[in-house]
Amino acid sequence: MDLDTASSRKPNVVFVFPDQLRRCATGFGGDLNIATPSMDRLAGESLDFQNAISGMPVCCPARATLMTGLYAHHHGVLVNDVHLDDGLPKLAEQFVDAGYDTAYIGKWHLNGRGRKAYITPENRCGFQYWKALECTHDYNESAYYAGDDDTQLTWDGYDAFAQTDDAINYLNSRSKKDRPFMMMLSWGPPHDPYETAPQEFRDKVETAALKLRPNVPPEQEEVAREELAGYYAHILALDHALDRLDQTLEEAGLAEDTIFVFWSDHGDMLHSQGHNRKQRPWEESIRVPLLIRYPKLFGRDGRKVPGLINTPDLMPTLLGLCDIPVPESVDGTDYTDYLKGREEAPAEGVLLTYFRPFGEYLREGGGREYRGVRTEHYTYTARLDGPWLLYDNEKDPYQQVNLVSDPESKGIIEKLDRKMRDLMRKVGDEFHPGDYYAVRLKGYLDESGHVPVRDYI
């Protein structure tokens, strides 16, 4: 197929992202506990990024990076529940300027003015069609606002299904329209609470039979199985929803000329390494699914993409695939030429950042500021007092042996530390203590120095 051949009409974009889905919990990512046929089928027709990394693995910072192409120290959303600067160029704004209609459905989490507060049109980053809420994890009593009406509504039943229904209606409404569109569908699951998936999917997971990752400590195995069972039930529900969405694209005649992206903002430790949730630099937290299917350009014979890609690269790559100019403000890299086979992978390593211990990784629980680099071979991270973690991910895929104190690894540590600091210099990131960034968060911090979680279930 001639990769330079393109119609005069720009492609549509459908961007679907669950919250807190780690790559290793999918069939195409190697999980054998459950079957994810819809995700696996999509992977088989897509560019499957085996090394997609969430370089700052927590919700609001990752979403702000998705929308701006900037690292967190540039866009300012260093923790959850902080407002994203209205003056920065945003992803959807670029699509609107290029003649697209835009739509957003589901969880937002970029407004920072209360998790149940109405979000005004000027705070929607360029999205026109709007059915969203700042944040809730009450998936069966899930509120939202529609358009410019500040009346709070409630999704019918399990919100991921109702949101998918709405996305399907939107897609069907686009089947005979000339203008291209960019639609984002943001699901809250499989983020905890884990036990709230529809019963029919909970019944499909046999808790006692679940095979745990070998880096789960023995004393946490029982609770890990219980939580994994609920996590997997959410994933099975999302796999069902994804199938319905993909069928709609086919039936509406939109699939061939639509860039379909499946991604997640970060993963979930689920007791691997003895840790929970995200924010940590281990694989379960930072390695996420990223599938890009574009039949008109790449066909439907999927392929594995080994090159490393980080969250700041998503915005410029989407714009590049649609032949839309990338704002000069962007930190990330456009991977379009790499995906077309014209150049080598743009990055030999991607930057890992964590600016201020907060949320579920507080200082009193061991949380620390860190910087790091993830390469195809290694994960290396440093804290303010020096090297912290070094893993050989090829020999030790479950990261059970920290080599940071191994004398024979001294040269590797020095090389990776230089690479990490080169990446930091490239984007103007300086490694400061967490309190240094408090001035950026003025107006959000409470007396204890934390951002209070508002309206959280």
Long-range contacts (C-beta under 8 A, 24 or more apart in sequence): 1-297, 1-298, 1-299, 3-297, 3-298, 3-340, 3-341, 6-296, 6-297, 6-323, 7-257, 7-296, 9-178, 9-180, 9-257, 10-98, 10-99, 10-100, 10-180, 10-322, 10-323, 10-324, 11-180, 11-257, 11-258, 11-259, 11-294, 11-296, 11-297, 11-321, 11-322, 12-174, 12-180, 12-181, 12-182, 12-183, 12-254, 12-257, 12-258, 12-259, 13-95, 13-100, 13-180, 13-181, 13-182, 13-183, 13-258, 13-259, 13-261, 13-318, 13-322, 14-171, 14-183, 14-185, 14-245, 14-249, 14-258, 14-259, 14-260, 14-261, 15-182, 15-183, 15-184, 15-185, 15-261, 15-263, 15-318, 16-184, 16-185, 16-187, 16-242, 16-245, 16-260, 16-261, 16-262, 16-263, 17-184, 17-185, 17-186, 17-187, 17-261, 17-262, 17-263, 17-264, 17-265, 18-187, 18-188, 18-189, 18-190, 18-191, 18-235, 18-238, 18-264, 19-59, 19-107, 19-186, 19-187, 19-188, 19-189, 19-190, 19-191, 19-264, 19-265, 20-59, 20-190, 20-191, 20-192, 20-264, 20-265, 20-266, 20-267, 20-268, 20-277, 20-278, 21-190, 21-235, 21-238, 21-264, 21-267, 21-268, 21-288, 21-289, 22-264, 22-267, 22-268, 22-270, 22-284, 22-285, 22-287, 22-288, 23-52, 23-264, 23-267, 23-287, 23-288, 23-289, 24-213, 24-267, 24-283, 24-284, 24-287, 25-190, 25-231, 25-232, 25-235, 25-267, 25-268, 26-235, 26-289, 28-289, 28-291, 29-289, 32-211, 33-205, 33-210, 33-211, 33-228, 33-232, 34-204, 34-205, 34-232, 34-235, 34-236, 36-235, 36-236, 36-239, 37-239, 37-243, 38-239, 38-240, 38-242, 38-243, 38-246, 39-239, 39-242, 39-262, 39-289, 39-291, 41-246, 42-242, 42-246, 42-260, 42-262, 42-291, 42-293, 43-291, 43-302, 44-302, 45-293, 45-295, 45-300, 45-301, 45-302, 46-260, 46-262, 46-291, 46-292, 46-293, 46-302, 47-291, 47-292, 47-293, 47-298, 47-302, 47-303, 47-305, 47-339, 48-290, 48-291, 48-302, 48-303, 48-304, 48-305, 49-290, 49-291, 49-292, 49-305, 49-307, 49-309, 50-304, 50-305, 50-306, 51-287, 51-306, 51-307, 51-308, 51-309, 51-374, 51-376, 52-263, 52-287, 52-288, 52-289, 52-290, 52-309, 53-286, 53-287, 53-288, 53-308, 53-309, 53-310, 53-311, 53-350, 53-352, 53-374, 54-264, 54-265, 54-266, 54-267, 54-285, 54-286, 54-287, 54-288, 54-310, 54-311, 55-286, 55-310, 55-311, 55-312, 55-350, 55-351, 55-352, 55-353, 55-374, 56-311, 56-352, 56-353, 56-354, 56-355, 57-265, 57-266, 57-267, 57-278, 57-279, 57-280, 57-281, 57-285, 57-286, 58-265, 58-266, 58-278, 58-279, 58-359, 59-109, 59-135, 59-265, 59-266, 59-278, 60-109, 60-110, 60-112, 62-265, 62-266, 62-311, 63-109, 63-110, 63-265, 64-110, 65-311, 65-312, 65-314, 66-91, 66-265, 66-311, 66-314, 66-315, 67-91, 67-92, 67-110, 67-125, 67-315, 68-315, 68-329, 68-330, 69-312, 69-313, 69-314, 69-315, 69-316, 69-326, 69-327, 69-329, 69-330, 69-331, 69-332, 70-312, 70-329, 70-330, 70-331, 70-332, 71-312, 71-331, 71-351, 71-353, 71-427, 71-429, 72-353, 72-355, 73-353, 73-355, 73-427, 73-428, 73-429, 73-437, 74-331, 74-427, 74-428, 76-440, 77-110, 77-112, 78-355, 78-356, 78-437, 78-440, 78-441, 79-355, 79-356, 79-358, 79-359, 79-441, 79-444, 79-451, 80-109, 80-358, 80-359, 80-451, 80-453, 81-112, 81-115, 81-444, 81-451, 81-452, 81-453, 81-454, 82-112, 82-441, 82-444, 82-451, 83-110, 83-111, 83-112, 83-113, 83-123, 84-110, 84-111, 84-112, 84-125, 86-122, 86-123, 88-329, 89-327, 89-329, 89-330, 90-125, 90-126, 91-125, 91-126, 91-315, 91-318, 91-319, 92-124, 92-125, 92-126, 92-127, 92-182, 92-184, 93-125, 93-126, 94-126, 94-319, 94-324, 94-325, 94-326, 94-327, 95-126, 95-182, 95-322, 95-324, 96-126, 96-128, 97-324, 98-322, 98-324, 99-179, 99-180, 100-179, 100-180, 100-181, 100-182, 101-128, 101-129, 101-174, 101-177, 101-179, 101-180, 101-181, 101-182, 102-126, 102-127, 102-128, 102-129, 102-181, 102-182, 102-183, 103-127, 103-128, 103-129, 103-130, 103-170, 103-181, 103-182, 103-183, 103-184, 104-129, 104-130, 104-131, 104-132, 104-183, 104-184, 104-186, 105-129, 105-131, 105-132, 105-163, 105-166, 105-167, 105-170, 105-183, 105-184, 105-185, 105-186, 106-131, 106-132, 106-159, 106-160, 106-163, 106-184, 106-185, 106-186, 106-187, 106-188, 107-132, 107-133, 107-134, 107-135, 107-136, 107-186, 107-187, 107-188, 108-132, 108-133, 108-134, 108-135, 108-186, 109-134, 109-135, 110-134, 112-444, 114-454, 114-455, 115-453, 115-454, 115-455, 115-456, 116-143, 116-152, 116-455, 117-455, 118-145, 118-150, 118-152, 119-145, 121-148, 127-184, 129-170, 129-183, 131-163, 131-166, 132-186, 135-456, 136-188, 136-457, 137-188, 137-191, 137-192, 137-193, 137-456, 137-457, 138-196, 138-457, 139-188, 139-189, 139-196, 139-197, 140-196, 142-188, 157-198, 158-197, 158-198, 158-237, 159-187, 159-188, 160-187, 160-188, 160-189, 160-237, 160-238, 160-241, 161-198, 161-237, 161-241, 163-187, 164-241, 164-244, 164-245, 167-245, 168-244, 168-245, 168-248, 171-245, 171-248, 171-249, 171-252, 171-254, 172-248, 172-252, 174-252, 174-254, 175-252, 175-253, 175-254, 185-245, 187-238, 187-241, 189-234, 189-235, 189-237, 189-238, 190-231, 190-232, 190-234, 190-235, 190-238, 190-268, 191-268, 192-227, 192-230, 192-231, 192-268, 192-277, 193-230, 193-457, 194-226, 194-227, 194-228, 194-229, 194-230, 194-231, 194-233, 194-234, 195-230, 196-230, 196-234, 197-230, 197-233, 197-234, 197-236, 197-237, 198-233, 198-237, 201-233, 201-234, 201-236, 201-237, 201-240, 202-229, 202-230, 202-233, 204-233, 204-236, 205-229, 205-232, 205-233, 205-236, 212-271, 213-272, 213-284, 213-398, 214-398, 214-400, 215-272, 215-273, 215-398, 215-399, 215-400, 216-270, 216-271, 216-272, 216-274, 217-271, 217-274, 220-271, 220-274, 221-271, 223-271, 224-270, 224-271, 227-270, 227-271, 228-270, 231-268, 231-270, 255-295, 256-295, 256-296, 257-295, 257-296, 258-294, 259-292, 259-293, 259-294, 259-318, 259-321, 259-322, 260-291, 260-292, 260-293, 260-294, 261-290, 261-291, 261-292, 261-293, 261-318, 262-289, 262-290, 262-291, 263-288, 263-289, 263-290, 263-291, 263-314, 264-288, 264-289, 265-311, 272-398, 273-399, 276-360, 277-360, 277-361, 278-360, 278-361, 279-354, 279-359, 279-360, 279-361, 279-367, 280-361, 281-352, 281-354, 281-370, 281-372, 281-379, 281-381, 281-389, 282-379, 282-399, 283-379, 283-393, 283-397, 283-398, 283-399, 286-352, 286-374, 290-314, 292-321, 292-339, 294-321, 297-321, 297-340, 298-339, 305-339, 306-345, 306-376, 307-335, 307-338, 307-345, 307-346, 307-347, 308-345, 308-347, 308-348, 308-349, 308-350, 308-374, 308-375, 308-376, 309-335, 309-347, 309-350, 310-347, 310-350, 310-351, 313-346, 313-347, 331-427, 348-375, 348-376, 348-419, 349-373, 349-374, 349-375, 349-416, 349-419, 349-420, 349-423, 350-374, 350-423, 351-420, 351-423, 351-424, 351-427, 351-429, 352-379, 352-381, 353-429, 355-434, 355-437, 356-434, 356-435, 356-437, 356-438, 356-441, 357-434, 358-450, 358-451, 362-450, 363-434, 369-431, 369-432, 369-433, 369-434, 371-420, 371-424, 371-429, 371-431, 372-420, 373-416, 373-419, 373-420, 373-423, 375-416, 375-419, 378-412, 378-416, 380-412, 380-413, 380-416, 380-417, 380-420, 382-417, 382-420, 382-431, 384-431, 384-433, 387-413, 387-417, 390-416
